[in-house]
Amino acid sequence: MRAGQHTERFQMIARKLTFALLPLVVVLCLTAAFVPSSLAQKSDRKVVVTVKPEYPELLRRAQVGGVVRLKATVLANGAVGNVEVLGGNPILAERAVTAVKNWKYAPAPAQTVEDISLTFSPH
C-alpha cells in the first residue's frame, strides 16, 4: 500500500468509529442530564447544630493551622453517620472529625453526602 492509501484507510476508519461512538456519547449525556434529584449524593443541607473543633494548644502555639477537608455522610434524620478525611493536617483532621460527628443537620428524605471545610487559624 502507498502512503496515500494508508491515509485514506485511516480516515475511513476514523469516520466509522466516530459514527459508531456518537450515539453512545449522546445517550450518556442525556442520562446524566436526567438523573433524579433523589439519587444525587451531594447536597447543601442546612446545619442546625455545629460543634467547634478543639484546637490543640501545642499546634496553636507552634502556629500550625490550615484547612481540613472532610466528606460527611448525613443520615435522613440529620445525624452525621460517617466522616472521611479528604485533606489537611492529620492532628487537626482528627479534631475536625470528632467535632463534625456531633453536628446535626436538618432532616431530609434520604441520606446525603456533604463536603465540609474547616479552617484552623492560630491567630
C-alpha positions as CSV (number, residue, x, y, z in Angstrom):
1,M,0.0,0.0,0.0
2,R,1.1,3.5,-0.7
3,A,1.2,6.3,1.8
4,G,-1.9,7.9,0.3
5,Q,-3.9,4.7,0.7
6,H,-2.9,4.4,4.3
7,T,-4.2,7.9,4.9
8,E,-7.5,7.2,3.2
9,R,-7.9,4.0,5.1
10,F,-7.2,5.7,8.4
11,Q,-9.7,8.5,7.6
12,M,-12.4,5.9,6.7
13,I,-11.8,4.0,10.0
14,A,-11.9,7.2,12.0
15,R,-15.2,8.3,10.4
16,K,-16.8,4.9,11.1
17,L,-15.5,4.9,14.7
18,T,-16.9,8.5,15.2
19,F,-20.3,7.5,13.9
20,A,-20.3,4.3,16.0
21,L,-19.5,6.1,19.2
22,L,-21.6,9.2,18.7
23,P,-24.9,7.5,19.8
24,L,-23.2,6.2,22.9
25,V,-22.0,9.7,23.8
26,V,-25.4,11.2,23.2
27,V,-27.1,8.6,25.4
28,L,-24.6,9.1,28.2
29,C,-25.1,12.8,28.1
30,L,-28.8,12.6,28.2
31,T,-28.7,10.0,31.0
32,A,-26.5,12.3,33.2
33,A,-28.8,15.3,32.5
34,F,-31.9,13.5,33.7
35,V,-30.7,11.8,36.9
36,P,-33.5,12.2,39.5
37,S,-32.5,14.5,42.4
38,S,-33.3,11.8,44.9
39,L,-30.4,9.8,43.5
40,A,-27.9,12.7,43.9
41,Q,-25.3,12.2,46.6
42,K,-24.2,15.8,47.1
43,S,-26.5,18.4,48.6
44,D,-26.5,21.6,50.6
45,R,-28.4,20.6,53.7
46,K,-28.6,23.2,56.4
47,V,-26.6,22.6,59.5
48,V,-28.8,23.0,62.6
49,V,-26.2,22.4,65.3
50,T,-22.4,22.8,65.0
51,V,-19.7,21.9,67.4
52,K,-16.4,23.8,67.2
53,P,-13.4,21.6,66.9
54,E,-10.9,21.6,69.7
55,Y,-7.7,23.4,68.6
56,P,-4.7,21.7,70.3
57,E,-2.8,24.3,72.2
58,L,0.6,22.9,71.2
59,L,-0.3,23.4,67.5
60,R,-1.7,26.9,68.2
61,R,1.5,28.0,69.9
62,A,3.6,26.4,67.1
63,Q,1.5,28.5,64.6
64,V,0.3,25.3,62.9
65,G,-3.0,25.9,61.1
66,G,-4.7,25.2,57.8
67,V,-7.8,23.8,56.2
68,V,-9.2,20.4,56.9
69,R,-11.4,19.0,54.1
70,L,-14.0,16.3,55.0
71,K,-16.8,14.3,53.4
72,A,-19.6,13.6,55.8
73,T,-22.4,11.1,55.3
74,V,-25.6,12.6,56.8
75,L,-28.5,10.3,57.6
76,A,-32.1,11.2,56.7
77,N,-32.7,12.2,60.3
78,G,-29.9,14.8,60.2
79,A,-27.3,12.8,62.3
80,V,-23.8,12.5,60.9
81,G,-23.0,8.9,60.2
82,N,-19.6,8.7,58.7
83,V,-16.8,11.3,58.2
84,E,-13.9,10.8,55.7
85,V,-10.8,13.0,55.7
86,L,-10.0,14.4,52.3
87,G,-7.1,16.5,53.3
88,G,-5.3,18.6,56.0
89,N,-3.0,18.2,58.9
90,P,-3.7,14.8,60.5
91,I,-3.9,16.0,64.1
92,L,-6.3,18.9,63.1
93,A,-8.2,16.4,60.9
94,E,-8.8,14.1,63.9
95,R,-10.2,17.0,65.9
96,A,-12.3,18.1,63.0
97,V,-13.8,14.6,62.5
98,T,-14.6,14.4,66.3
99,A,-16.5,17.8,66.1
100,V,-18.4,17.1,62.8
101,K,-19.6,13.8,64.1
102,N,-21.5,15.8,66.7
103,W,-23.1,18.2,64.2
104,K,-26.8,18.0,63.4
105,Y,-28.4,18.7,60.0
106,A,-31.9,19.5,59.0
107,P,-33.9,16.3,58.3
108,A,-34.2,15.2,54.6
109,P,-36.0,12.4,52.7
110,A,-32.7,10.5,52.2
111,Q,-29.1,10.4,53.4
112,T,-26.7,12.8,51.7
113,V,-23.0,13.4,51.4
114,E,-21.7,16.8,52.4
115,D,-18.4,18.4,51.7
116,I,-17.1,20.3,54.7
117,S,-14.0,22.6,55.0
118,L,-12.9,23.7,58.5
119,T,-10.2,26.3,58.9
120,F,-7.8,26.3,61.8
121,S,-6.1,29.6,62.3
122,P,-3.6,30.1,65.1
123,H,-4.2,33.9,65.2
